Amino acid sequence: MLIHGGWKKTTALVLNLFSGVTFLVGGLVAYAASARIEIDFLVPFAAGNFIYIGASDLVPEVNKHREIRANLLHFGSFVAGIALLWGIRVVLEP
């Protein structure tokens, strides 16, 4: 994405490496903190982040398709994903 956005390959690689390292550091900090404090509240924030990324990056791509068949496939995949998540919740809920 960075190269497509006009960045040089070297700059894109360095920025991608930097973002990957911050992810690793954040995971290690959260793991270390989990021994002393309750970090369950972080899960909804992570889920919300993934939903935001999906909505902001993928939905515009879906809207580019004008075929009804492609739109139904995307919508069906979305509904199937939500049903899968709901099913997992029902099965794993005590």
N, C-alpha and C positions, 0 to 999 in steps of 0.2 A: 504494500500500500504506500509506503513512504517513497519508494522509487517511482511508482505511478504518479505520486503527488509532486514529483519534480526534484526530489532530494538526490544528491549524489550517492552512489553505492556505498562508499566508505562511511559517509555521515549516517546513512540509513542503518548500516550494520552496527555502528557504535551506539546509536540511539536505541536500537532493538536490544542490544546486549545490556545496555544500562537499564532498560525497563524490565528485562528478565532478571537481572540481579536484584532490583528492588522488590520484585515478587518473591524471590528466594529469601531475602532478608526479612521481609514482612511475615512470611510463613514461619521462619525460625523464631522471630520475636513473639508471635502469637502462640507458638508451641511452648516456648519458655514461660510465657505469662500464664498459660493454662494450668500450670502446676500451683499457682498462687491465687489466681482470681478466676471467676467464672466468665468464659468467653462465648457462651452460647448466643449472646446477642449479636455476634458478628455474622452469623450464618444468614440472617435476613438481609443484611447489607451486601453480602457477596451475591446472594440470589438477585437482589434488586439491580446490582451492577450488571450482571449477565443479561437480565431482561432489558435493561436500558440499551446495552450494546446491540442486542438482537433487534430491538425496535428501531433504533436510530440508524443502523447500518443495513439491515436486511429488508425492512419494510419498503424503503425507497426502491430497492431492486425489484421487489415483487410488483410494485405499482407500475414499473416500466412495461410489463407484459400486458398486452391488450387481448390476448386469446383467453376465452372463457375456460378452456380446458386447463391451461397453465394456472390460472387463478384458482380454479377448483382444486387442483393438485396441491398448491401451496396452502390453501385454507384447510384441506383435509389433513395435510401433514401437521399443521398447527394444532388442530383439534385432536389428532392422534397423540401428539406429544403431551398435551394437557391431560388427556385421558390416561396415558401411561403414568404420569406423575401422580394423578389422583389415585389410580389403582395401587401404586406402590405405597402411598400413604395409608390406604385402607388396609392393605395386607400387613404392613409393619406397625400399625397403630395397636397399642396394647388393649 
